[in-house]
Amino acid sequence: MSVKAKKHLGQHFLTDENIARKIVEGLSWENYHNIMEVGPGMGVLTKYLLEKEGSVYLAEIDKESIEYLKENYFKITESTFVGDFLKQDFDFINKEQIAIIGNFPYNISSQILFKIIDYYELIPEMVGMFQKEVAERTASKPRTKDYGILSVLVQAYYDVSYLFTVHENVFNPPPKVKSGVIKLVRNPKEGLAGNEILFKQIVKAGFNQRRKKLSNALKVLNIPETLKTHEFLDKRAEELSVQDFIEFTQLWKENK
């Protein structure tokens, strides 16, 4: 029995065992013993996760994949499956730390990253495969064309490393684009506590009009009077580092 890839679920099954092993080896397994794989498909990553010490949970919504995994991996039971990743509240781990891994469906890749951000206090680490363009955007630095909302929001909470590129021909069916594997490690950045909503508003407004200076792009948010001469407002969003955005958000909050 095999599982038929379903286009509406964005399934492209990885067939290269060496790449699967490299993805799993990207996890540090430090300071956590829970791991969740998103979209395990036919278990190409799962088999290597099950060799490790720790609790493995599978976020899968494809019934055919679930039956295949239960039939082919004796360690997998009904309680291994936790449903749709995007609907997780992580109550089942009792506030313990949990790492995330996966060959992620391209059609929900940004949603997956934003979900990880929402639960960053529980998720110390992630290793995953995305469409190459998304992986590059997530890892990009200031003053580059790929640097944008996704880059800043993810890097505010995690240090991002681009690990390697994966060719189309190691998937069944092959996607039309290359893939990229990235690693997120939760960072110790401070200054966001209590400012998360404002921070996201400033970042999104700044990049929504990325060719304009922030003095114009942020007008929609009613810039505090005392900040209207701040040096950052004379720059475009792509010129500010993640730390710049965090510090500017703090100043904004203090001067409201």
C-alpha positions, 0 to 999 in steps of 0.5 A, a space after each residue: 500500500 502507498 499513499 496517493 499525493 493529494 494536490 489540495 493538501 499540497 502533498 509532495 512526498 520526499 523520496 531521498 533517504 539521505 535528505 530525510 536523515 539530514 533534516 532530522 539531524 538538523 534538530 539538536 534534541 536539547 532541552 526538550 523531549 517532545 517533537 511534532 512532525 507536520 504532514 508526515 505523509 508516508 513517514 520518510 522523516 518519521 522513521 528517523 524520529 522514532 529512532 530517537 529518545 522522546 515523544 513523537 506526535 504527528 499532525 496529519 489530516 490525510 486519513 490515507 496517510 494516517 492508516 498507512 503510518 499506523 500499518 507500517 510503523 508499530 510505534 505509531 498508535 491512534 494517540 500519536 496523531 494530534 490533527 491539524 497543526 494550524 488548529 493546535 493549542 498544544 494542551 496535550 503536552 502540559 506546557 512542556 517544550 516541543 520542537 517542530 519538524 516537517 516537509 511542510 505543505 507549500 500552500 500553508 507554509 507562511 501560516 505554519 511559521 506564524 503559528 510557530 511564532 504564536 506559540 514561541 514560548 513552547 517551541 524552542 526549535 524548528 527544522 523544516 522544508 519549505 518552498 525555496 523562495 519562502 525559506 530564503 525570505 524567512 532567513 533574509 537580512 536587511 537591505 536585500 530584496 527578500 527581506 520583508 514582513 516574514 523575515 522580521 516577524 520570524 527573526 524577532 523570535 528565532 535565529 534562522 539558518 538556511 541549511 540546504 537546497 533540495 532539488 525537485 526530482 527527489 519528490 513524488 510528485 515533483 513540485 515545480 520549484 526547488 525547496 529549502 530547509 531552514 532551522 529556527 532556534 528561539 532567541 533571547 531577544 528582549 523588548 517584545 513583551 506586551 508590545 507584540 501587537 504594535 510590533 506586528 502593526 508597525 512591521 506590516 505597515 512599513 513593508 506594505 509600502 516598502 518603497 516609501 520612507 517609514 514617515 509616510 508608510 506609518 502614517 496610517 498608525 498615527 505616529 506619536 508626535 515625539 517620534 516624528 523626527 526620529 531617524 528611522 522615519 527617514 528610512 525604508 522598512 528594508 533598511 531597519 534590522 529586526 532589533 531596530 524594529 523592536 527598539 522603535 516599537 518600544 519607543 512608540 509604546 512609551 510615547 503614545 
